[in-house]
Amino acid sequence: MEMSQTDGRMEGWLYTIRHNRFGLQFSRKRYFVLLDDNLKSFRSVPSDQNEEPYRRASLDCCIRVTDNGRESFNRKILFIFTLYNTTNHLDQLKLGASSPEEAAKWIRSLQDASQKKFPFPDCEFVSHAEKGLVKFNVSRRSRRKNSVDWTNYSSLNVETIAPDVIAPSPWKIFGCQNGLRLFKEAKDWDSRGRHWDDHPAIMAVGVIDGTSEDIFNTLMSFGPLRSEWDFSFYKGSVVEHLDGHTDIINVQLYSDWLPWGMNRRDLLLRRYWRREEDGTYVILCHSVYHKECPPKKGYVRACVKSGGYVVTPVNKAKQSLVKHMVAIDWRSWNLYTGASSSRSITIRVVERLAALREMFKAKQGHGFTEFVSGEFMDTKSRVSDINTRPLKIAAKRVDLELVKAEDMEKPSSARNSLMDLNDASDEFFDVPEPSEFDSFIDNSPFSQGHSQLKIPSPAGIVKKLQDLAINKKGYMDLQEVGMDENTTFFYGATLQKDPNLTLPCSWATADPSTFLIRGDNYLQDQQKVKAKDTMMQMIGADWISSDKREDDLGGRLGGLVQEFAAKGGPEFFFIVNMQAPGSAMYSLALYYMLKTPLEDHPLLHSFVNGDDAYRNSRFKLIPHISKGSWIVKQSVGKKACLVGQALVVRYTRGKNYLELDIDVGSSTVARGVTNLVLGYLNNLVIEMAFLIQANTVEELPELLLGTCRLNYLDATKSVKER
């Protein structure tokens, strides 16, 4: 699909995703133009810049963009993203692009457009709730100041590419075959890489003459193209589509490449994917159990402990560095098959990468469209388990209402909210695809290939999705464990401290020098330096499970923060409460104390007393998995993240504290990572650092607010909130 991008302007064809009056989801093709902070919609390519748009909306710093992954509509895979107003969650617009690269460019352009205009809190707030907008009036002096800051903000795209953690590589090379370098995962107790466990993680690394997008699409496809490179693959299907970034897949393998006498194998995997800022695609898999896909007769179900691909663009995106990793228990069928034989089978599997490289070379790097091969056609969607028969009956009884004439004649200049880019009449008008010969049938609201029954209210949709994700999982991670009922507790002290780093399910502080932060000259040289110290002292932590969100822990009577408040001391507390959906709603709260006056730290003072838009643009987290499986390390990464730009954060300002309640489940990408981490939780050592991003010379160098080290957390030892 054609798309163009110039300075301050982005335009191209997108799909609006809506629900009709019957609750069915449908898409409509529209031409969008983003110019400065104005998003315009046309039914065709505008003939000139002065042409009046069909719909329009204004963007400001209260508009957020979320990545919803990929979905299927009428046998076409779209990459979905949603714009919504943080002051009114009913004011939202769901759009789809035909490729992940197009979606990524639109997301970045929309984020820039909504944030650059009014990024700071030194402005007068004017609410226009009846229009679904929030506007700001800013003085000329403030605008000049903000423009300088946002020149620095553009460097965020660069800094997210390089890791912000100093850590050794977990991989050791052991050979080279078919033009691929072969590695195995080195255990923490195996610094010399000499030991082989029973089911080691094996990695093959090679360079392929193709774009990262084409390679990603090829790896995700179960269509005919797969038989040209994957010699182990017989048949694959999507058992359940969980969300745009996660699904449950079943893969059946050929037996002719396996050792003689070995039965056929199949795999049931939870597959998760995401795209990084630099164009890298990450695909991760591990085995799960699903009640609707038991082991098949004639097959032995192998267990993938971890597996996946990392596809990174190189050489100006003309080529890609591809890493293929697998750790698998083949469930050997007799005593004659030892560990060495299992390893040789695994090595053979990762050598598929050489076949993929040769296929791309033979096709001379051309794009592949075969990946749109009906992969989702037989899936059972978690969010749309519906019976179509009642809908057909209802369709016969309900007469279609005509769109009101006065609504159709409403001038486009009056349509300012995101919802105004949707319209009831869109249900019956679409732009035909060039190859469509039956556009009328395909665009009928009764003939959608992937119809979904939804709650009409967007707020109800969000709540339903969260309930389904938390309470109604149709699958279970093989590492998943239950929960214990616990008794009353003291907020701020439910997780034990262990400075010696020996006790499981405990916390300590991490070494600040592990993390890289912006130095004095960062604006000139873009170089980061090792952190030397922290501004605050970590004094406590909570590890809580509940059937609901647990907000404002700092304000609860009998807790650590309120004990200090009762004494009237000068201490100020900074609380980071990360709320993750799983078999329960888990809350990991970290408590930091500042002993010196808040006014002595200007950047922190501005953050504590600023508005949410300012806070969202500055609070930064640096994650690091120091011990654990490579699949978790790969999923979490080692890059700094502006939390408020990716997740919904609720800020509570108390008398002597500021609490950040971070909803990890508010992003499908973050939710996928969290589900993976929870499955391996009691085998992980997690380190984190928190800071407020410095954007100007006066604010540099950066200083860590605090660090933490979480040792082998256990979900069964979380304290049950009543």
Backbone hydrogen bonds, N-H to C=O, Kabsch-Sander energy under -0.5 kcal/mol:
donor,donor_aa,acceptor,acceptor_aa,energy
4,S,11,E,-2.5
6,T,9,R,-2.6
9,R,6,T,-2.0
10,M,34,L,-2.3
11,E,4,S,-2.5
12,G,32,F,-2.0
13,W,2,E,-1.2
14,L,30,R,-2.9
15,Y,96,G,-2.3
16,T,28,R,-3.2
17,I,94,K,-2.7
18,R,16,T,-0.5
18,R,26,F,-2.8
20,N,24,L,-2.7
23,G,20,N,-2.1
26,F,18,R,-2.7
28,R,16,T,-1.9
30,R,14,L,-2.9
31,Y,42,F,-2.7
32,F,12,G,-2.8
32,F,30,R,-0.6
33,V,40,K,-2.4
34,L,10,M,-3.9
35,L,33,V,-0.6
35,L,38,N,-2.5
36,D,8,G,-2.0
38,N,35,L,-2.2
39,L,57,A,-2.9
40,K,33,V,-2.9
40,K,38,N,-0.6
41,S,55,R,-3.0
42,F,31,Y,-2.7
51,E,48,D,-1.3
54,Y,41,S,-2.2
55,R,41,S,-1.7
57,A,39,L,-2.0
58,S,416,N,-1.6
59,L,37,D,-2.9
63,I,60,D,-2.0
64,R,62,C,-0.5
64,R,84,Y,-2.7
66,T,82,T,-2.4
68,N,66,T,-0.6
68,N,80,I,-2.1
69,G,80,I,-0.7
70,R,244,G,-2.6
71,E,78,L,-2.6
73,F,76,K,-3.0
76,K,73,F,-1.6
78,L,71,E,-3.1
78,L,76,K,-0.5
79,F,97,A,-3.1
80,I,69,G,-3.4
80,I,78,L,-0.7
81,F,95,L,-2.6
82,T,66,T,-2.3
83,L,93,L,-3.1
84,Y,64,R,-2.2
85,N,88,N,-0.7
85,N,91,D,-2.1
86,T,62,C,-2.9
86,T,84,Y,-0.6
88,N,85,N,-1.2
91,D,88,N,-2.1
92,Q,90,L,-1.2
93,L,83,L,-2.9
95,L,81,F,-3.1
95,L,93,L,-0.5
96,G,15,Y,-2.1
97,A,79,F,-2.4
103,A,99,S,-2.1
104,A,100,P,-2.3
105,K,101,E,-2.2
106,W,102,E,-2.4
107,I,103,A,-2.6
108,R,104,A,-2.4
109,S,105,K,-2.4
110,L,106,W,-2.8
111,Q,107,I,-2.4
112,D,108,R,-2.5
113,A,109,S,-2.5
114,S,110,L,-2.2
115,Q,111,Q,-1.6
116,K,112,D,-2.5
117,K,113,A,-0.5
123,C,121,P,-2.0
124,E,137,N,-2.1
126,V,124,E,-0.5
126,V,135,K,-1.8
128,H,133,L,-1.2
131,K,128,H,-1.6
132,G,129,A,-1.2
133,L,128,H,-1.8
135,K,126,V,-1.6
137,N,124,E,-2.1
138,V,136,F,-0.6
143,R,139,S,-2.2
144,R,140,R,-2.1
145,K,141,R,-1.8
146,N,142,S,-2.8
147,S,143,R,-2.2
148,V,144,R,-1.3
149,D,145,K,-1.7
150,W,146,N,-2.4
151,T,147,S,-0.8
151,T,148,V,-0.6
152,N,148,V,-1.1
153,Y,149,D,-1.5
154,S,150,W,-1.0
155,S,152,N,-1.6
156,L,153,Y,-2.3
157,N,154,S,-0.9
159,E,155,S,-2.3
160,T,156,L,-1.7
161,I,158,V,-1.3
162,A,158,V,-0.7
164,D,638,K,-3.9
166,I,514,T,-2.8
167,A,165,V,-0.7
172,K,184,K,-2.5
174,F,182,L,-2.5
175,G,182,L,-1.3
177,Q,180,L,-2.4
180,L,177,Q,-2.1
181,R,205,V,-2.1
182,L,175,G,-2.9
183,F,203,M,-2.9
184,K,172,K,-2.4
185,E,201,A,-2.0
186,A,170,P,-3.3
187,K,185,E,-0.5
190,D,187,K,-1.8
193,G,190,D,-1.6
197,D,195,H,-0.5
202,I,200,P,-0.5
202,I,326,V,-3.0
203,M,183,F,-2.6
204,A,324,H,-2.5
205,V,181,R,-2.0
206,G,322,V,-2.1
208,I,320,S,-2.7
210,G,208,I,-1.9
215,I,211,T,-2.2
216,F,212,S,-2.3
217,N,213,E,-2.5
218,T,214,D,-2.1
219,L,215,I,-2.4
220,M,216,F,-1.9
221,S,217,N,-0.8
221,S,218,T,-0.5
226,R,223,G,-1.6
227,S,224,P,-1.2
228,E,225,L,-1.6
229,W,226,R,-1.6
230,D,226,R,-2.8
231,F,229,W,-1.1
233,F,230,D,-1.0
234,Y,252,Q,-2.6
235,K,252,Q,-1.7
237,S,250,N,-2.1
238,V,375,E,-0.6
239,V,237,S,-0.7
239,V,248,I,-2.2
240,E,248,I,-1.5
241,H,380,K,-0.8
242,L,240,E,-0.8
242,L,246,T,-1.0
243,D,246,T,-2.2
246,T,243,D,-0.8
247,D,271,R,-2.1
248,I,240,E,-3.1
249,I,247,D,-0.5
249,I,269,L,-2.8
250,N,237,S,-2.8
251,V,267,L,-2.5
252,Q,235,K,-3.4
253,L,265,R,-2.5
254,Y,232,S,-2.2
258,L,255,S,-1.2
262,M,259,P,-1.9
264,R,298,G,-0.6
266,D,300,V,-1.5
267,L,251,V,-2.8
269,L,249,I,-2.9
269,L,267,L,-0.5
270,R,286,H,-2.9
271,R,247,D,-3.0
271,R,269,L,-0.7
272,Y,284,L,-2.8
273,W,245,H,-1.8
274,R,282,V,-1.8
276,E,280,T,-3.5
279,G,276,E,-1.7
281,Y,311,V,-2.5
282,V,274,R,-2.6
283,I,309,Y,-2.8
284,L,272,Y,-3.1
285,C,307,G,-3.1
286,H,270,R,-1.0
287,S,304,V,-2.7
288,V,268,L,-1.8
289,Y,476,M,-2.3
291,K,474,G,-1.2
293,C,290,H,-1.6
299,Y,296,K,-1.9
300,V,264,R,-2.5
301,R,299,Y,-0.5
302,A,266,D,-1.7
302,A,300,V,-0.8
303,C,329,D,-2.6
304,V,302,A,-0.6
305,K,303,C,-0.9
305,K,327,A,-1.8
306,S,327,A,-1.7
307,G,285,C,-1.6
308,G,325,M,-2.4
309,Y,283,I,-2.3
310,V,323,K,-1.9
311,V,281,Y,-2.9
312,T,310,V,-0.6
312,T,321,L,-2.6
314,V,319,Q,-2.7
318,K,315,N,-1.5
319,Q,314,V,-2.0
320,S,208,I,-2.3
321,L,312,T,-3.1
322,V,206,G,-3.0
322,V,320,S,-0.7
323,K,310,V,-2.3
324,H,204,A,-2.7
325,M,308,G,-2.7
325,M,323,K,-0.5
326,V,202,I,-2.4
327,A,306,S,-2.9
329,D,303,C,-3.1
330,W,328,I,-0.7
337,T,334,N,-1.2
338,G,336,Y,-0.9
342,S,338,G,-1.7
343,R,339,A,-2.3
344,S,340,S,-1.9
345,I,341,S,-1.9
346,T,342,S,-2.1
347,I,343,R,-2.7
348,R,344,S,-1.9
349,V,345,I,-1.8
350,V,346,T,-2.0
351,E,347,I,-1.1
352,R,349,V,-2.0
353,L,350,V,-1.6
354,A,351,E,-1.2
355,A,351,E,-0.9
356,L,352,R,-2.3
357,R,353,L,-2.2
358,E,354,A,-2.2
359,M,355,A,-2.1
360,F,356,L,-2.1
361,K,357,R,-2.1
362,A,358,E,-2.3
363,K,359,M,-1.9
364,Q,361,K,-0.9
365,G,360,F,-2.2
366,H,363,K,-1.6
369,T,367,G,-0.5
372,V,369,T,-1.5
373,S,371,F,-2.0
377,M,374,G,-1.5
379,T,376,F,-1.8
380,K,239,V,-0.8
381,S,379,T,-0.7
382,R,241,H,-2.0
384,S,381,S,-1.1
386,I,384,S,-1.5
388,T,386,I,-0.6
391,L,387,N,-0.7
392,K,388,T,-1.9
393,I,389,R,-2.0
394,A,390,P,-2.6
395,A,391,L,-2.3
396,K,392,K,-1.3
397,R,393,I,-1.0
397,R,394,A,-0.6
398,V,394,A,-1.7
399,D,397,R,-0.5
408,M,404,K,-1.8
409,E,405,A,-2.1
410,K,407,D,-0.8
414,A,411,P,-1.6
415,R,412,S,-1.7
416,N,414,A,-1.0
420,D,417,S,-0.7
421,L,418,L,-1.8
422,N,419,M,-1.9
426,D,423,D,-1.4
427,E,424,A,-1.4
428,F,425,S,-1.7
429,F,426,D,-1.2
436,E,433,E,-1.7
442,D,438,D,-2.5
443,N,439,S,-2.2
444,S,441,I,-1.1
447,S,444,S,-1.9
451,S,448,Q,-0.8
454,K,23,G,-1.1
454,K,452,Q,-0.6
461,I,457,S,-2.0
462,V,458,P,-2.3
463,K,459,A,-2.1
464,K,460,G,-2.6
465,L,461,I,-2.6
466,Q,462,V,-2.2
467,D,463,K,-2.5
468,L,464,K,-2.6
469,A,465,L,-2.5
470,I,466,Q,-2.0
471,N,467,D,-3.0
472,K,467,D,-0.6
472,K,468,L,-1.3
476,M,289,Y,-2.2
478,L,287,S,-0.9
480,E,477,D,-1.6
491,Y,489,F,-0.6
493,A,490,F,-2.1
494,T,541,A,-0.6
495,L,541,A,-2.0
496,Q,494,T,-0.5
496,Q,505,C,-0.6
498,D,507,W,-2.7
501,L,498,D,-1.6
505,C,711,N,-1.6
505,C,712,Y,-0.9
506,S,711,N,-1.2
507,W,496,Q,-2.1
508,A,709,R,-2.0
514,T,511,D,-1.8
515,F,512,P,-1.9
516,L,164,D,-2.4
517,I,529,V,-2.8
519,G,527,Q,-1.2
522,Y,519,G,-1.4
524,Q,521,N,-1.3
525,D,521,N,-2.7
526,Q,522,Y,-2.2
529,V,517,I,-3.0
531,A,512,P,-0.7
531,A,515,F,-2.4
535,M,704,L,-3.1
536,M,705,L,-2.4
537,Q,593,M,-2.3
539,I,591,Y,-2.2
540,G,591,Y,-1.1
541,A,492,G,-0.7
542,D,589,A,-2.6
544,I,587,S,-2.6
545,S,719,V,-2.5
546,S,585,M,-1.6
551,D,549,R,-0.7
555,G,552,D,-0.7
556,R,553,L,-1.3
559,G,556,R,-1.6
560,L,491,Y,-2.6
563,E,559,G,-1.7
564,F,560,L,-1.5
565,A,561,V,-2.1
566,A,562,Q,-2.1
567,K,563,E,-0.9
568,G,564,F,-0.6
568,G,565,A,-1.1
569,G,564,F,-1.3
572,F,594,L,-2.2
573,F,656,N,-2.4
574,F,592,Y,-2.8
575,I,658,L,-2.6
576,V,590,L,-2.2
577,N,575,I,-0.6
577,N,660,L,-3.1
578,M,576,V,-0.7
578,M,588,L,-2.7
579,Q,577,N,-0.6
579,Q,662,I,-2.9
580,A,578,M,-0.6
580,A,586,Y,-2.8
582,G,584,A,-1.9
585,M,546,S,-2.9
586,Y,580,A,-2.8
586,Y,584,A,-0.8
587,S,544,I,-3.0
588,L,578,M,-2.6
589,A,542,D,-1.7
589,A,587,S,-0.6
590,L,576,V,-2.4
591,Y,540,G,-2.6
592,Y,574,F,-2.1
593,M,537,Q,-2.9
594,L,572,F,-3.4
595,K,593,M,-0.5
600,D,597,P,-1.5
601,H,598,L,-1.8
605,H,601,H,-2.9
606,S,602,P,-2.5
607,F,603,L,-1.9
608,V,604,L,-2.9
609,N,605,H,-2.0
610,G,606,S,-0.6
610,G,607,F,-0.6
615,R,611,D,-2.2
616,N,612,D,-2.9
617,S,613,A,-1.1
618,R,615,R,-1.6
619,F,615,R,-2.3
620,K,691,L,-2.9
621,L,641,C,-2.5
622,I,689,A,-2.5
624,H,687,E,-1.8
626,S,624,H,-0.9
626,S,685,V,-1.5
627,K,685,V,-1.3
632,V,629,S,-0.6
633,K,629,S,-2.0
634,Q,630,W,-2.9
635,S,631,I,-1.7
636,V,632,V,-2.5
637,G,633,K,-2.4
641,C,621,L,-2.3
643,V,619,F,-1.2
643,V,641,C,-1.1
644,G,619,F,-0.5
645,Q,642,L,-1.5
646,A,642,L,-0.7
646,A,643,V,-1.4
647,L,643,V,-2.7
648,V,663,D,-0.7
649,V,647,L,-0.5
650,R,661,D,-2.5
651,Y,649,V,-0.5
652,T,659,E,-2.5
653,R,651,Y,-0.5
654,G,652,T,-0.8
654,G,657,Y,-2.5
658,L,573,F,-1.9
659,E,652,T,-2.6
660,L,575,I,-2.9
661,D,650,R,-3.0
661,D,659,E,-0.6
662,I,577,N,-2.8
662,I,660,L,-0.8
663,D,648,V,-2.7
663,D,661,D,-0.6
664,V,579,Q,-2.1
664,V,662,I,-1.2
665,G,579,Q,-0.7
666,S,663,D,-1.7
667,S,664,V,-1.1
671,R,667,S,-2.5
672,G,668,T,-1.8
673,V,669,V,-1.8
674,T,670,A,-2.5
675,N,671,R,-2.4
676,L,672,G,-1.5
677,V,673,V,-2.6
678,L,674,T,-2.8
679,G,675,N,-1.1
680,Y,676,L,-0.8
680,Y,677,V,-1.0
681,L,678,L,-0.7
683,N,680,Y,-2.3
684,L,681,L,-1.8
685,V,627,K,-2.3
686,I,684,L,-0.5
686,I,710,L,-2.3
687,E,624,H,-3.4
688,M,708,C,-2.0
689,A,622,I,-1.6
690,F,706,G,-2.4
691,L,620,K,-2.1
692,I,703,L,-0.5
693,Q,618,R,-2.9
693,Q,691,L,-0.5
695,N,693,Q,-0.5
700,L,696,T,-1.3
702,E,518,R,-2.2
704,L,533,D,-0.7
705,L,690,F,-2.8
706,G,690,F,-1.1
708,C,688,M,-2.0
709,R,508,A,-3.1
710,L,686,I,-3.3
711,N,506,S,-2.6
711,N,709,R,-0.6
712,Y,684,L,-2.3
712,Y,710,L,-0.7
717,K,714,D,-1.3
718,S,715,A,-1.2
719,V,543,W,-3.0
721,E,545,S,-3.0
721,E,719,V,-0.5
